[in-house]
Amino acid sequence: MAGRRIRVLDIREIIRCLRMKENNRKTARTLRMNRRTVSKYREWANRHGLLQGELPDLETIEKLLADSGMTGTEDKQTSKAAPYHDTIEELLAANCSAQVIFERLSDNYGFDGGYDSVKRYVRKIKQKTPEAFIRIEVAPGEEAQVDFGSAGWMFDPVEGRLRRCWCFVMVLSHSRHMFVKFVFDQKIATWLKLHREAFEFFGGVPRKIVLDNLKTAIAQALLYDTALQRTYSDFGQHYGFLISPCRVATPHHKGKVESGGVKFVKRNFLPGRKFIDIDEANEKALFWCMEKGLRIHGTTKWNPIEVFEKVEKDLLLPLPGEPYRICWWKECKLHPDCHIVLEGSYYSAPYTLIGRKLWVHIAEDTVRIFHDHQQVGMHLRATRKGERKTIKEHLPPEKQAYFMCTPTWCREQAKQIGESTYQLIEQLLAEKPLDKLRTVQGILRLENKYGKQRLESACKRALFYDDVKYGTVSNILKQQKDKEPLQTETGRARYFTNGKFARYTIGGLFNDQSVDTTT
C-alpha cells in the first residue's frame, strides 16, 4: 500500500528537524510522519551532506531528489489483516472476539499472520475503549502551545464600529506563563505578528510550537493550505522553532493552552469587564497576564512568573538580531490577460506561463512571483484595490506595442508629422491622457496608410472645424477632403452657428455626404 505524497517542503522540514539534533522518533512525531520515512530521508540527506552547512533551498532539494530517483512517498506499514477488512467487519457485527476472528481467518481464509496483528486491527476498527493518556511535563524552554478562541465583539477605533474579535493565547508549557492578545481577523499576517509579539513579550523563543488544528479558520488553513504551511515554515526557520500540530480530535494533547489559556481567559478575564475599545482590552490583558502569573497554578502548584524568571526564561532560544519582516506565500493562477489577482489588485507575469499556478511572495512593499522556484517577476505592492502592476516584457509581442506608445512618444511622433498633427494630438492628450491614448495611437497609425503629408492636411482640416476625433480625421482621408481647400471663415462660422447637433452642419467638412463621425 503506497503512502501519502511527500512534498519538497516536507523534506526540508525533516532536514531542519534533524539538523536541530532531533532523533527519528521525535521528528516523526513532530511532523506526523512514519519513522521509516524520516529514517529514509535522514540517510539520503546525510549522503548528500545536507545535515551540515547552510540549510538547502527548495530548488536544491528538488534537484537532488530527481537526480537520486527518490519516490517522494511516505513509507507506510500495512497490517497483514488489512486485506480481510470486510470479513473482519462482518465477524465483528456477529459479536466475534479478536481471538475468534483470528481462528476464522486462519482456518477458512488462509491468513498467515499472528494473533497480535488481528487484535491490533480489530482494536483500530472498534475504537471502543477511550484512549488513555498521561500528563507529560515539558522541559523548560522546550515548548509553547497556541490557540485562537472567539472573544465576542469589541469596538474598533479605526473603523468606528463593533466587530467580531478573536483571542490569541500562547502558553509556555513548562512554566505556564502566557501571552494574550485580541485581534479582528485570522489572516496569516496577523497570525505571524501575534507570534512575533509573544516572543518579544517572553524575551525568547520556545523550541517547538504546538498548534490547535480543531476550531479556527487559520488553524484549519495551516493544516491543509500548502501556501500557509510554507509561510509558517519560513517564519519558524527565522526564529528557530519547530511546528507541531496536535492530533485531530485529541484536545488533551494540547491541554495546557485549552485549559490554562483560552478557557482561562474566557472564564476569568472577559466576564464582567467592559472595554472602551480593543486597544484598552489588549492593554489590560497584558497586565492581567502578569497578575495571573503570580497565582499558584492549579495543576503545577507553582507560581508561573517565578518559574519563568528563575528557570525557563534563560533556556528559551534567543531572539534573532532582526525581527521577522511580515511576509507570506500564496499560490495564484496566471490569467489570460497575463496578470494574477492578489488582494483585489493585478500583477503581471510572463505570458508563457498563462494558465499555470505560480507561487507569490508578498512582503510589506513588494510582490515577487516564482515558477519552479525561479523568480519570474517582481512588483511594488499595489496601494489600492483594482490597481494594475504591469511589466511590458511580460506581455506577448503584439501587446507590448500599446505600452511602448506612451503619451510622450505620441507627442514626439506627431511633431515629426507636422504642426497641425501635433496640435490635434496635444489637444486630445490635454484632457485625459490615458483615456485618449488609444484614439491618439489610432490617428498616428493613419500615417502608415496615407503618408505624413495627407495626415497633416487632414488634421489641419479637423482643427479648422474644431472636430478632433479619430472618425473625423479618418473620414477626411477616406473621402480625400484633405486635398480640397478649406472653406472661408464665413463657411466656418455657418458650420458653428447652425447648431452643434444638426446633422447637415457636418457639410462644412464633408459636403453633406454620409460620414462616420464616431470616435
Secondary structure, DSSP 8 states (H G I E B T S, - for coil): ----B--HHHHHHHHHHHHTT--HHHHHHHHT--HHHHHHHHHHHHHTTTTSSS---HHHHHHHHHHHT---B------TTGGGHHHHHHHHHTT--HHHHHHHHHHHS---S-HHHHHHHHHHHH--S----------TTSEEEEEEEEEEEEEETTTTEEEEEEEEEEEETTT--EEEEEES---HHHHHHHHHHHHHHHTSB-SEEEE--SS-HHHHHHHH-HHHHHHHHHHHHHHT-EEEE--TT-GGGGHHHIIIIIHHHHHHTSTT---SSHHHHHHHHHHHHHHHTTS--TTT-S-HHHHIIIIIGGGSB---SS-----EEEEEE--TTSEEEETTEEEE--GGGTT-EEEEEE-SSEEEEEETTEEEEEEE--SSTT-EE--GGGS-HHHHHHHHS-HHHHHHHHHHH-HHHHHHHHHHHTT-HHHHHHHHHHHHHHHHHHHHHHHHHHHHHHHHTT---HHHHHHHHHTTGGGS----HHHHHHHHHT-TT-GGGGHHHHTT-------
